[in-house]
Every structure is written in structure tokens, then in C-alpha cells.
Amino acid sequence: MTRCSDAARARGDQLAGTATRMPTWLILEHAGSWGQDAWRDARLPDGLGSEIIRRCEAANVRPLLARRPVPPGGHQPVDAEHRPRAWIARSSVTAAWLATTVLDDPRDLLDLEVSTLATTAPRGWELTDEPFFGVCTHGRHDACCAIRGRPVAAALAAAEPDATWEVSHIGGDRFAANLLVLPEGLYYGGLDPATVVTVAATHRRHGVDLEHLRGRSTWSMPVQAALIALRRHLGDIALTEPSNVRAERTEHGWEITANSGGQRWAIDVTRQAPPAVPLTCSARAPGIPWRHTASEPRVVSRPRRDERA
């Protein structure tokens, strides 16, 4: 059987412009089995998972489960008395933040007003400057996430023991191993135990790894592809994004404009539909591995003084 991540590598599926668009995240530590649909299938208090999913869908918040990595072949001990940690992340380009707390009971999440998480951290939660490195290892959702993800999570945990977590499904199984970096909402794919350590070290230096960057979850996929193309053109690996980003539909796709390096740039993006293929190991029907192709960036003007920040 050909795994979806092996097939994607053989086809040369494009990484840039494939991050799931999501501005806000709610994460709960849960060491036990996640099942196929993590929040519904994990052994959480009755009704909690379904209710959290309902509230998050209404507020455009992505719920994830997290656990500490274990060595390949090991197992995750489950302590019934353990107080789980929880996180909320806002992946805003202008004001990203990450807040965390330890819960007495997972049902404490029901006290949250989920609709307000896009603007402010809940009272009593601690804002932190430390990153959250989440490696998708959700094998019951897709085997590639476990086969490729778990060795990557173990390697990253050896380098970043406090910041590294395994997380449930984040999207793009065929790009395993996948890494989500919060609060920025950076998606990285195609990682192995060596490259994930390099990506984390680059992030610690306030940079991005353009070779493995799928995009930032704040943006739509065409904008992600355009900004990665602009960064490559400029050799810009700074964690800070280009500013004053605008996207306009055109006859053939999109025109993305952004400020960077004292110039205003324009990038044309088109979307192609390669032949349909199974996008996951468990896919019941073929899907289209959409490809967003960005043009060579061109200077269109110098930004006004009030646009340069």
C-alpha cells in the first residue's frame, strides 16, 4: 500500500499555500487515546467533546487535543489525578498571543465564552511568550501522521522538551510530518527528525524556514503562496510578516499586494487543479491537490509613510 505522504512526495506536491485557514485555537491536554475524531472519540467527560466542537465551530475556533511525546514503541501513561493544561492562541498578524492555564477538570472549558476568544484571553489564564510546537501524530485519523509524526515529535522533544507536544489532526495529512507553531499559526510540512529541530531553532531566532513553510493560518491559501514567493524573492526569513497585505480577485486568479523592504509589491496567483488522487491514506474518493502558483514579485510603488509599519 502506498501511503499518502509517500505519494505526495513522489508527485512533488507543493507545500506553499496549503495551511488550513484558522485564526484562533483552543487546545486541551489529553494523554489517552484520541480515536479517529479526537474530541468526540477521546475519553473525555460525557458530552464535553461534542459541546466544545459545537461552540468552536460557531466561533471559528479550532479545537485540538495535545499530549507529551513518547519514544517510538513506548506508551503514554494516563494519570487519572493529573490536572490537564489548556491553551488558547490567537494567530493575528498584528497581535498574536498565547495563553495557558491548568484546569481542575476538563469540564472547566465549558465556563469559557468561546465567542470572545478572538479578542482577549480569559481572566485567570497566563499569557506566555514561549512558543507551542505541535507535531501532528494523529495516527487513527491518518497513518502517515503517526508513522512520520512520532519520530519527529520525539526528536523535537529532545531539543525542546517544554515546548513540544503531539497534537490531533491539523490538516494536510499528505504533508506529514506536520508542525504547527503557535501563537503565529505557522504550518510546516515534509519534516523529518533533523529538519524539525532546525525549524524550531530558526523560530527561536525569530525566523521562518521557507523550505518547509506551508503558510500562516491567518491568510487564505492564495495569500500564503504569494507571501512565501515574496519572501523567497527578497531572501526574507524574518518572523515578522510583510505588512498591509491586500488580495483582489482577477480574471485569472488573485493579485496580492504587500509592503516589504520599503517597497510595495504585487504577486499574481493562479490556482491549478492537478489530477484527482487520494489525499489521505483512508480517503474513500480521490480529491484534488490544488496548487497555487505565484508569479515573480514586481514593485508597484513605494508605500505611503502610514503604510510602512
WOVENZI-V268819 format. One record per residue. NEAR is the number of other ideal C-beta (glycine too) atoms within 10 Angstrom. Layout:
NEAR
NEAR
//
This chain:
5
9
18
23
27
16
17
23
13
9
13
9
22
18
23
25
26
24
28
16
18
18
19
21
26
21
24
25
19
23
19
13
13
26
17
13
16
24
22
14
15
19
12
22
12
9
10
18
23
13
16
23
16
11
19
20
12
10
16
14
23
21
19
25
24
23
21
14
23
17
12
10
6
10
8
13
10
12
7
4
4
12
13
20
14
20
22
26
31
22
24
16
16
8
8
19
16
23
19
18
16
12
15
8
11
19
15
15
22
14
8
18
10
22
13
11
23
14
10
13
18
16
5
7
16
10
11
13
7
10
20
21
24
26
30
31
28
26
16
17
23
26
19
25
31
20
17
26
27
21
20
28
30
20
22
26
20
13
16
19
10
9
18
25
26
27
27
26
22
23
18
25
27
27
28
29
29
33
30
29
24
25
23
22
26
24
26
28
25
21
25
13
16
9
18
28
17
14
23
21
13
17
21
12
9
10
15
23
19
16
13
23
25
27
29
22
25
22
23
17
21
24
24
27
28
32
27
22
24
23
20
16
16
15
8
17
15
13
14
11
19
21
15
15
18
12
17
9
9
11
4
10
17
21
18
28
20
22
20
22
13
9
15
21
23
18
24
19
24
15
16
12
9
13
8
11
16
16
19
20
22
12
14
7
7
11
13
13
20
14
18
24
16
25
15
9
23
11
11
12
12
12
19
10
7
7
12
12
9
//
